[in-house]
Amino acid sequence: LKCPVDICNHGDCVQNHQGEFKCFCHHGYTGAFCRIKGNSEKNSTRMIMLKSPSDLAVFRGEREIIECNSNDPSAQYIWLFKDMLLQSDSAHITVLPGGILDIRDFNEELQGTYKCIASTATDFAETEFRLSLKEKCFLVVETPPEDTAVESGSTVLLSCFVPDAKKITWFKDGKQPLSTQHTILASGFYLKIDSVKHNDVGNYSCLAEGEGGCSAQRSAMLTIVEETKMDQEDKCGVPALSGMVPQLSSRISGGRAVTMETTAWHVILRENEKEKTFCGGTLISNTWVVTAAHCFAHYPSEFKRPFVKSNIDVILGTNQCKGKDGVKRKIKRYIIHPKFAERSSYDNDIALIEMDEAVNFTEKIQPLCLKPTSIIDDLFLSRRGGRRVGRVIGCGQRYENIEDTPDLIQDVYVPIISREICTGANIGTGNFTDTMFCAGYERALFGDACYGDSGGSLSVQLSDSHPWVLVGVVSWGVGCDRPGQYGYYTNVGKFYNWIQENVN
């Protein structure tokens, strides 16, 4: 709260909810009430804000993680909303150490002016910005197209029922026009595809346009299968222990152990002669695992010998990083993406493992859901929807310079970062390709994946009523949890078709 009487001669006064006053002195003044004039030329560099949030329009229900940062590492931070001091935790807002504000489920009550104040005993800096509510377009897609897998020669009817749409346009793989065997029915509400052939396989999307420039787009994948082996039994991504709450201040390199029921899809890859857990993976069916291609490519340099699949144990159903009490399988075959490292060292960093024997699904062993790129990009990687906070699981090092594998599987929740910010990080030209995304924090010690977490999952849950979806594979980074750097992940949605083709 602003002080009822300004007692600070040369500064700003703030009053907390306990009635205590504090003066933030202007540059060149010190003392409890900012009355002592100092020699500004002899003072150290004035505190400034290095990172200042800007005005932002936020969609209803969206989550925003906001940071401010000064040039003084000893600075303390407080946040004001409409000139009222924000407490450390509330229903929709959590104030985290180091100038981080976590706002959840944004609504009209949360729009207004926010202020971040950084202060030391002798100086302070502040920044002000406004959050406003941006309503989503309410053009309701009552019956969207759904991912469809059919046998060759079948007839498919894709729906896109939008009652208030003035116009509906269909696209295949982002292009028009559709071929002659594609029939538009009922003013675009349906697309009929006769005698499906292999060249019909692809991404079908409908664009519904309404009044006032309002639009909505939905997409679905059409695939051809002979015999579907990728049976996720409609139970993928649902841990036996539900209600997991993201802890944004936790970090794999700080250690938050997790239970077996919340890591049911995590797979441990362990070198049995060296007895070392070196990578992770994600179960997507009762026989198939997704991991990182560089887990195989870097094996010879890490273990000083050629890769031999018989030396690898695939372990499931345990939260012990050494695989104790887990279900053990061997590698029947592994498939590295043919374009791995084509444009950069970690380009197309994805691989598949087929286990020598199927596993039975239990509370401790469950597959994680897969979705095509249209859903991944639209719901999880864009700013339009989703929680935009990913959960990373692994047995990697907890500190960059200390090789210490934890006893138990760890997890960390990291915000997904926009491509513009990822591209601007100092990672070298060309290393960040269109098959990747990045996640994490700009400052150190807030959470990241590290060595040994490679191949594990970054999963996202759209809401508490939705299953968890495999969005990313832990790929690479510049060190671990360094300031100004993020973790880089393979965008699994980009490889949805490749996965389907190989496992089916």
SULJOKA-V75548 format. One record per run of one state. SS is the DSSP state (H for helix, E for strand, L for the rest). FROM is the first residue (numbers start at 0). TO is the last residue. Records with the same first field share a line. If there is no record, write none. Layout:
SS=FROM-TO, FROM-TO
This chain:
L=0-0, 2-9, 15-19, 25-27, 30-34, 37-47, 51-54, 59-62, 67-67, 70-74, 81-82, 85-87, 89-91, 96-98, 103-106, 110-110, 119-122, 134-141, 143-146, 150-154, 159-159, 161-165, 172-173, 175-180, 188-188, 193-196, 200-200, 209-209, 213-213, 224-255, 257-258, 262-264, 271-274, 283-286, 291-292, 297-297, 303-307, 316-318, 320-325, 329-329, 336-349, 355-367, 369-371, 381-387, 394-395, 399-400, 405-406, 408-408, 417-417, 424-434, 439-455, 461-466, 477-485, 503-503
E=1-1, 10-14, 20-24, 28-29, 35-36, 48-50, 55-58, 63-66, 68-69, 75-80, 83-84, 88-88, 92-95, 99-102, 111-118, 123-133, 142-142, 147-149, 155-158, 160-160, 166-171, 174-174, 181-184, 189-192, 201-208, 214-223, 256-256, 265-270, 275-282, 287-290, 311-315, 319-319, 326-328, 330-335, 350-354, 368-368, 388-393, 396-398, 401-404, 407-407, 409-416, 435-438, 456-460, 467-476, 486-490
H=107-109, 185-187, 197-199, 210-212, 259-261, 293-296, 298-302, 308-310, 372-380, 418-423, 491-502
